Amino acid sequence: MLVGFMLLFVACGNDDDAAATDDDESTDEETSEEVSDEPVTYHFFNATSGQDLHTNETELGALFEEQTGVNFQVEHLVGDLNERIGVMVASGEYPDTIAPQAGLDMLLDAGAFIPLNDLLEEHGPNILEMYDDYIDRFTLPDGNIYYIPFGANVNEYQPIPNTDQGAFWMQRGILKEAGFPEVNTLDEYFDLITDYADENPEIDGMNTVPFTGLTYDTSFFVFSNVPMHLAGYPNDGGVIVDMDTHEANVYGDSEYAEDYLRKLNELNAEGYIDQEMFVMNYDDYLAKLSSGRVLGFFDYGWNFAQARIAIEDMGDPDKEYIALPITFDESIEDQYMDPPAFTQNRGVGITVDAENPERIIQFWDNLIKEENQRKVMWGYEGEHYEVDEDGRYYRTDEQIELTSDQDWREDFGMTTFEWDWPRINGSFSDGNAVEPRRQPEVALAEYDEDDMEYLEAYDIDTFSELFAAPQDRPWFPAWSANVEQGSDPQIFEERSDEVLKRHYPRIVLAEPEDFDDEWNEFVEAYRSLDVEAYEEYFTRVVQERLDGNWQFAD
């Protein structure tokens, strides 16, 4: 404590040395004088898979350290998320900053994060400005802000030309061989895949995998969410919300889930389902997708980005995956494309063990400046992007190739800083998209002759045009509600997840004649839980949000 006080005293007594210089941000000049710029390293635990590193080992991280004096030792998750967070809570010892993903509520309940209100007022003017429209959404009922979410939409919302959301994916060469048919229903999708698998039992000397999926650990939602999408709903979590009544209902044991699992059960009996689907981990899953022998699967585009890059690097364009808006039947309008949303229950916080937390706020506040967000997302003008006479950002073929290279992205720091830190979405003040992938000029430039063959065949300009436009859902996504630890809804989530993980695989892998028995056993176990309390809670979440209240106490 004495050392911390001395550092603060020195910082306050050396205003000229500590002040950051930025002609565009006068507010920084007023506040950064109060914060030391002595070099310091903080421990940042990011509860996602990734490469551990020091941020100053990247080009951007070195720049940000030069600007603030702050470096982060970034550690990523290995093993089970709940177990890792549980060990922290039990020991009472925490890294300096944590982006806990789905473990956020556990840390809030344990009192692991410090309130940020005063720190933001004193040292975070840029954060408060960028998040101005959303502050109330992550200010908890006790009046405190404990974490900063990711992706505040500023200026204008920018739709994405190439979906990275949920979809049924298929090797696009299958469509070409079939004459580019329209594929909208589940039966049409699987008919194409099974026919192709029958004609091609091996791909590049490896056994063909007609259909697979991700069910590992906390990623089980990738599998269990599917019935919701097939029924024409976006990802609201464990419930679907009626557009007229705004009532939230579970779908885990719905007819939608039963119909989907029955279809998979039939396909499994015929030998078309990956026998490792329920036992392989995330790395195994990515490796399998990257091999080029998987014909189809359901996933969220952002969740298998590494595999998509690996497939593109193979140099066989027909093995690349195309996202398709599959529903149960033609009468259902797909809703795979998310409406504009702000996920307020995912973010990064400062723990009770962090010394001089104002230094962390200083770093975040510097990071979220528009000029630094532009570097994180786009790089440097003239090197990584160009600006045309109308002020629009674009990339040359060489720049697209460079900025798509995963090794380069990691070395530069894009991979490190583009998510899991305070950041913005939408558009910059000059009207260009914050994310290059949302800039039409970039998306169109990235299409090569092979891409154009598919776009022209379906008479579309971008691949996302295969999907219906999103419907307005002011509460979206419902799953982002801060569910209190130990509450009835939280207990239901935990126990229902266990029930789904135990029964869904058994239902899919059962002999067809045993399907009904397995299904009924599952329904009995599922309905033994407090479904009603869960549905009532999320119906209230939706209603409160429609009334403008994103945080409420029971």
N, C-alpha and C positions, 0 to 999 in steps of 0.2 A: 504493500500500500504506500509506504514511504517513497519507494522508487517511482511509483506511478505519479505521486503528488509532485515529486521533483521534476519529472518529465513534463508534466502539465505546466509547472511554474516556469521552466525554461522556455517552453513553447510560447507561453503568454508574454514572456519578456523579450522575445526575439521575433517580433511581428514581421519584420522585413524578410527574415530568412524563411519563416514558415509559410508565408502567404503564397498561394498558387496564383499564377498569372494566366488569365484567360480574358481576352478583350470582350468575348461574347457573353460572359456570365458574370455580371457585376456582383450577383449575390454570393458567388464563391469567394470573392475578394473580401466580403464582409465576414464570412464565417471561417474560412480556412486558416485565418490568422490565429485562431484559438487552438489549432490542432498541430501537434508535432509532426515533422516530416522525417524524423529519425527512422532508419530502416528497421522494420519489424516483420516477423513471419507469424502468421496465424494458421492454426490447424482447421481445415474445412473438410467435414465429412459429407460426401454426396452419396445419398442412398440409391445410387444407380450403378450399373456396371460401367466400367471404363478404365482408363489407364491412369494410375497414380502418378502425380508429378508436382513440381513446384510451378506456380503460374509464371514466375520470372524466367522459366526455361523456354517459354514461348515468346515470340516477337511482341505480341500485344501485351502479355503479362509483364515483360521487361519495361515496356513503355509506361504501363500503368503504375509500376513500382517507381519509375523515375518521377512520375507526376505526384505520387502520394506517399512514397516510402514504404508501401505495404506490399507484401508478398504472401501468398497462401500455399501451404502444403496441402494438396488436395488428395484425399483418400476416398476410394470408391467402395461400394458394397461388395463383399464376398460372402456368400452363404445366405441365410434366411434373414430378412429384414426385421421381422418382429423379435427374433432372438437377439439380434445385434442391438436394437433399440432397448430391449428388455434388460440387457446386461448394463447398458449405460444408466438406465433408471435405477436399477438395483444397487449399483455402486455409487451413484450420485456424482460420477465423474464424466465430464462431457468434453468433446472437442470445442474449440472456440466458436465455430459456426457450423450449423447443420442444415442441410436441405433434406428433410426426412421423408419426402414423398408421402406414402400412405401411413407413415408412422408419426405424422404431425400431431394427431390428437393425443397419442401416448405421451409425447414430450410436453405438450401443453398441460395435460393433467398432472404431470410430475413436477410442474413448475420449473422446467429446464431452461426456458427462454426468459430473457429480461424484457420489460416493457421498453418500447423504442420511442414513445411519444416525444419525450423531452430531447432525446438525441436527434430525432428527425427535425424538430423545430430549430435546434441550434446548429446542426451540421448537415442536414439533408434537404436543402431547398429544392434541388433538382428532382429528387425523389418525390417530394410532396407535390411539385408542379406536374410531373408526368402521371402520377397516380391520383390526381385531384378528384376525378370523377368516380373513383373506386374506393377511396379511403374508408367510407362507411361500411363497405362490404367485408373488409378484413379487420375492422375495429371490433373487438369482441364485446360481449355484453357488459363486462366490467369497465369498459371505456378505454382499454389498452390495446395497443398494436404490438404484437409479439413476433411478427414475421412479415417479410415482404414477398408477395406473390410474384409470379413471372408473367410478363406479357400484357401490360396495360395497353389498351388500344388508344392511340392518340391520333388526332386529326381525322383522316378518313379510313374506314375499314377497307381492307384489300382482300377480295376473294382470291382463292388459289386456283391457278389454271390446271394444275395436275394434282389430283387428290392425294393427300397423305393421311386421310382418315380411314375409317373402317370400310372394308369391301371384300367381296369374294374375288380373289386374284387367280389368274389363269395364264399359263404360257401362251403368249399371243400368237405364236406360230400355229397353235391348234385352230384358232379362228381363221387364219389364212388358208389352211388346208381344207377347212369346211366351207370355204367360199364367203367368209366374212358375214356370218348370220347374225341377226339380232339375238342377244342372249339376255333375257330378263328374269326368267323364273328358275327356281331351284332345279326342277326336272331338266330344263334345257341345259343348264350348266353342267350337271352331272352326266347327262347323256353324251355331251361332247367329250368330256374327260374320259369316260369309260370306253367310248368307241376308240379314242386315240390310244388309250393304254392297251387295248386289245391288239391294235395294229403295231404298237411299238412297246413290246415288253421290256426292252432295254434301251437305254440312252447313253451313248458314248461308253458302252461296255458295262454299264451299271444297271441294276434293276430299277425299272421305272416305279416311281411313287405316285400313284394317281391322286391321292388327297391326304394331306396331313394337317396338323394344327399345333398350337402352342398351349400347353396346359400346366406348365411348370410353375410351382410356388405361387407368388403373388401375381403372376401373369395368367392365372386360370380364367380371369375375366375375359380374355381374348376368346376363349372357347365358350364360356357360359353366356356371353353377351349376344351371341349370334341370333337366337330366336327373336330378340327385340328388333334387330335390323331387318330380318326377313318379314316381320309384320309391319314394316314401314315406319319405324321410330328411330330417332337418333339416340346417341348414347347418354341416357339420363342415369345410368348406373343400374341398380337392382330393381328399378321400377320403370313402368311406362306411364306416361301422363296423358290422360284424355284431353283432347284439344277443346272440347266443349265444356265439360264439367270441371276440368283441372284436377280431377281425382287421380291419385297415384296408386297403382296396383302392381304387385309383384308379378313376374312372368316366369319365375323359375320352374313352377309346376303347371304352367298354362298349356293350352292346346298347341300354342306355337312351339314351346319347348318339346312337347311330346311328338309333334309332327317332325321336327328337325332330327331329334334323336332316333326316331323310327327310321328315317331315311338313312342315317349313318349306320344304323344297325343292319339294315338290308344290304348296304354297300359293303360293310365289313364281312358279312356272310358270303358275299361274292368275291372277296379278296381285293377290294379296291381301297381299303383304309390302311394307312400306315400303322403297322403293328407296334411301332415305337412312340406313337403319338402321346401316350399317357405316361411314358417313363423317361423320355429324353429331356435334358435340361435346355436352358436358353441357348447356350453355345452350340450344343448338338443341333438344335433347331436351325440356327443360322447357317451352320455348316451344311446341313441338308439342303436348305433352300439355295445355297450358293453353288451346289454341285451341278445344277442344271437338269436334274432328273425328277424334280417335283412338278407335277402338272397343275395342281390347284391347292388352295388353302384359303382360310379366312384370317385376316389380320388387319391391324391399323398400320398404314403406310409408314408412319414415323417409327414403328416398333421393329421393323426389319430393314431399316435403311442400309445397314452394312451389307446385307445380302443382296440388295438391289444394286449397289455399287459393284459388288463382286461379279454379279451376272453380267452387268454392262461391260466390265473389263474382260469378260471371256471372249468378246468379239463375235458372238452369235446372236444377232438382234432378235431372232424369232424365239429365243429362250427367255427374253425379258418378259416381265409380268405386266399384265394389263388389269386394271381395276374394273370390276363390273358391278352394276347396281342390282343385285339379285334380290328378289322378293319371292314370297310363296306363290303368287299368281299375278296375272296381268292387271287385276283390279286394284292392286296395292301400289300407291306411289312411293317410290323409295325416298328415304330421308337420311342417306349416308353423309351428305355434306352438312357439316355443323353450321348452325346459325352463328352470328357474332356472339361471342361469349367471353366471360372472364372467370377463370377458375380460381376462386379465392381461398381454397383450402389446400393449396400446394404452394410452398414458398421456402424461404431461407431465413433463419433466425440467428440471433446471437445468444449464446448460452451464459449461464451464471458464472462459468469458469473463465470467461474471456476478460483479460485485463485491457484497460483503455479501449472500451468498445467504440469510443468516438472515432478511433482510427479506422475501424471497419466501416462505419457509416460514411466516413470521408472517402474511402475507396469506392463504396457502392455509389455514392453521390457523383463521384467523378466518372464512374463507369457508365452511368445512365445519361450523361450529357449526349446531346444529339451527335456531336462530332465523333465521340467515342463509340456510340452505337453504330454509326456509319462505318467505322473501321472494323468493328466486330462482324457486321453483316456483309459489308461490301469489300473491305480492304482499302487500298489507296487508289485514288483517281490516277489514271494513266498507267497504272501497273495491273490492277485487278478489275477495273471497270472504266468506262468512258462516259462522257456527258455530251449529248448531241446539242445542236443549236437551240433546241427548245427546252434545254435543261433536263432532259430525260436521261436516266442512267441506263446503260446497256453494257454488254460484254461481247468482246470479239470471240471468235472461235478459240483462239489461243488462251484467252482469259477464262473462258468456260472450262477448257481442259485443265488449266492450272488449278482453278478454285474448286474443281470437282475431285481433285486428287486427295485422297484421305490423309496420306502422309504429310502433304503440304498443309492441309487444313489444321492438322494437329500441331505442326511446328509453328505455324503462324499464330495459332491460338483461337481460331474460330470454333473448333470443336470444344474447347474449354469454356468459352464465354458466351456462346450463342444461346444457352439455356441454363437453368438452375442458378441464375443470378438475377438481381433486379434488371429488368429489360423492358423494352417497349415493343408493341406491335402496331399495325396500321401503317401510317405514312409519315415521312419527315415533313418538316415545315415547307419544303419546296415541292411537295406533292408526290415524290417518289416513294415506292413501297419500302418499308423498313427491311423486309426480307426479300432478297433477290428472286426467290422462287415464286413470289407473288407479283413480280414485275412482268407484265405481258411481254415487253421487249426481250427479256431474258428467256422466258419460257419458249417463245417462238424461235429464238436463235438457237436454243438447245436441240430443237427437232432436226434430225438428219433425214436423209432420203428414206430410210427404213421406217422411221416414225411417220413420215408423210404418207407412206403407203397405207397405213392403218387409218390415219386421220381422214384421208380422202375417201377411203372405202366406206367410212361411216358418216361422211359429209359433216365433219366437225372441225373446228379450228384448234381446240385444245381437248385433252383427254377428259377433263372434268365435265365437259358438255354431255357426256354419256349419262350423267346423273341429274336428277331433278333438283331444282333450286330449293334451298332450305326454307321451311316455314318459320314464321316468327314465333319464338319461344322466349319471352322475357325472363323466365326463371332459369334458363339453361346454363350449365348442366345441373340437374338436381343433385347429383352425387357429390357436388362440391360443398355441400352443407357440412358445417363443423359439428359432427355427432359427438356428444359428450361421452367420454369413457365411462363404462359401467351403466349407461342408460339402457333402457329396453331396446331401442333401435340399434345401438352399438352391439349389444349382446346378440341380437338377431343376426346382424351382419356377420359376426364372427362364427356363430354356430351354423348358419345357413351355408356359409362358404365351406365349412367342413362337410356338411351333408352333400352339397353339390360335388365336391371333390371325391367323396366316397362313392356316390351312387352313379353319377353320370358315366364314368368309364365302364362300370359294370353293365349299365343299360346298353351302351353302344356295343360292347364286346360279347353280350349274351347271345345264345342261340335264338334265332327269331321266334321260336315257339315259347321262349321264356321271357320275351320282351314285356308282355303285359304284367307278369308277376313282378319283374324287376321294377317296372315303372310304378306300380301300385305300392310297392314297399318304399320306394323313394318318396312318393307323395305323402304317405303316412308319416314318415320321418320329418319331412319338410313342414307339414301342417301341425306337427306337435310343437313347433316353435311359435313364438308370438308374432304371427304374420300381421295380425290386425294392428298392433301397436306400431309396427314398422310402416305400414301403409298410411296410418293416421298421421304419423310424424312427417312423412314426405308430402302428404297432401297439404299439411300445414306449411311446410317449407315453400311449396309452390305458391300458396296463397299469400304468405308473408312477402315473398319476393315480388309478386304482382302488385302488392301494396307498397313496394319500395323499401321493405325492411329485410336486409340480408343477414342480419344477426339478431337473434332473439333468444331470450331465456325462457325455459319452461316454468 
